[in-house]
Amino acid sequence: MKLTARINSIKPSPTLAITMKANALRAEGRDIIGFGAGEPDFDTPDNVKQAAIRAINEGFTKYTPVGGIDELKDAIIAKLQRDNHLSYTRAQICVSCGAKHTLYNLAQVLFEEGDEVVIPSPYWVSYPDIVMLTGAKAVILKTRASEGFKIQPSELETAITDRTRAVIINSPSNPSGVAYSPAEVEKLAAVIARKKVLAISDDIYEKILYDGLDFANVASVHPAMKELTVVVNGLSKSHAMTGWRIGYAAGPADIIAAATKLQSQNTSNPTSIAQKASVEALNGDQAIVGTMVREFEKRRNVIVERLNAIPGITCMTPQGAFYVFPEIAGLLGRKHDGKVLTTSSDVAAWLLDAANVAVIPGGEFGHDDHIRLSYATSMANIEKGLDRIRDAALKLE
Ligand SMILES: *Cc1c(COP(=O)(O)O)cnc(C)c1O
């Protein structure tokens, strides 16, 4: 059957594909250690589960308002006030089926052919494809490992043209784990405010920050940016709720109304019981967040040290999220079974084959001399997996 040029222009999510492949190998009996997953390995907190069970038992199982129930919007408004000192009304909030869906809706209502969207790299795999599906151009602003994978304000200034409709900012970042300090965010915000373009601030890793670093987004540090920012966030990463599919946007009412209109014609509403669970996640006890972050920080310290001890691999210490994005340039050009490793995909395939370890090729995030490892897995898996990677690396010809 003939498919559209639009759908043929994008690729399936590579992180989901690799996770699926690792699962398939496991089902065949191979002992695979997965560093691919982009989700916390913790269980959803019990109080959140109980709220969903209550909702089911009370019959809260029908369609809800398109952009989310008022109770959840109010919990989101309270969260944005409490954590980010940003004030919103219900008309400025749209709840969707995960932050990915939120970003998709926003792209569909904001971008079209002729538009440009600035995306710093390394970028989350879905940004370019979500943008390209609208016909707009994804303008990749490449950052360097030597500058901590941070965009410089002057580079951002140059990347923004008359056609630029938005800049996507993701701090802490997937895949690099890099987080901007409030002072650095302020400098970027000043550029975006001067250029009067929209910022889409993907704050999904807001809570997963280390070394006592404070979180900030462009709207919270620069008053003029509030009108020019759509904050995107969700429960998946902060509350180990990936499968519940709840994300949200907070921003200018006209953009939110447009996204809600689109949603009325695609998913109607996010799942009723997941919304009730999310109210509890946002209003209830936040202990899980601290527990997860403390554990992630310990794992980060171990994985960074272990990676740096492997010849050919260099890993900087990320400030947030649960990924490391080591440079593997020293492995490229080496041989395994007579085959030369020339790309990050070759390196990922070799690690799966020779070390039974699943990682994501950095090329998927715009940097082919890197790989991404998620440390949302047990310390035992990290130790064992890193033993395997080291042993395989030492055997390269
Ligand atoms: C995980 C992730 C999301 C989306 O998460 P949802 O599960 O769709 O809420 C968005 N942005 C980044 C950078 C992510 O890593």
The ligand as an SDF file (V2000), in Angstrom:
LIG
                    3D

 15 15  0  0  0  0  0  0  0  0999 V2000
   11.0750   10.1840   28.6570 C   0  0  0  0  0  0  0  0  0  0  0  0
   11.1490   11.5090   27.9870 C   0  0  0  0  0  0  0  0  0  0  0  0
    9.9970   12.2060   27.5780 C   0  0  0  0  0  0  0  0  0  0  0  0
    8.6010   11.6690   27.5510 C   0  0  0  0  0  0  0  0  0  0  0  0
    8.1360   10.9420   28.5310 O   0  0  0  0  0  0  0  0  0  0  0  0
    6.6160   10.4860   28.5850 P   0  0  0  0  0  0  0  0  0  0  0  0
    6.7030    9.1100   29.1250 O   0  0  0  0  0  0  0  0  0  0  0  0
    6.0270   10.5370   27.2180 O   0  0  0  0  0  0  0  0  0  0  0  0
    5.9530   11.4390   29.5080 O   0  0  0  0  0  0  0  0  0  0  0  0
   10.1320   13.4810   27.0670 C   0  0  0  0  0  0  0  0  0  0  0  0
   11.3180   14.0370   26.9220 N   0  0  0  0  0  0  0  0  0  0  0  0
   12.4450   13.4020   27.2670 C   0  0  0  0  0  0  0  0  0  0  0  0
   13.7300   14.1010   27.0820 C   0  0  0  0  0  0  0  0  0  0  0  0
   12.4150   12.1160   27.7990 C   0  0  0  0  0  0  0  0  0  0  0  0
   13.5450   11.4770   28.0920 O   0  0  0  0  0  0  0  0  0  0  0  0
  1  2  1  0
  2  3  1  0
  2 14  2  0
  3  4  1  0
  3 10  2  0
  4  5  1  0
  5  6  1  0
  6  7  2  0
  6  8  1  0
  6  9  1  0
 10 11  1  0
 11 12  2  0
 12 13  1  0
 12 14  1  0
 14 15  1  0
M  END
$$$$
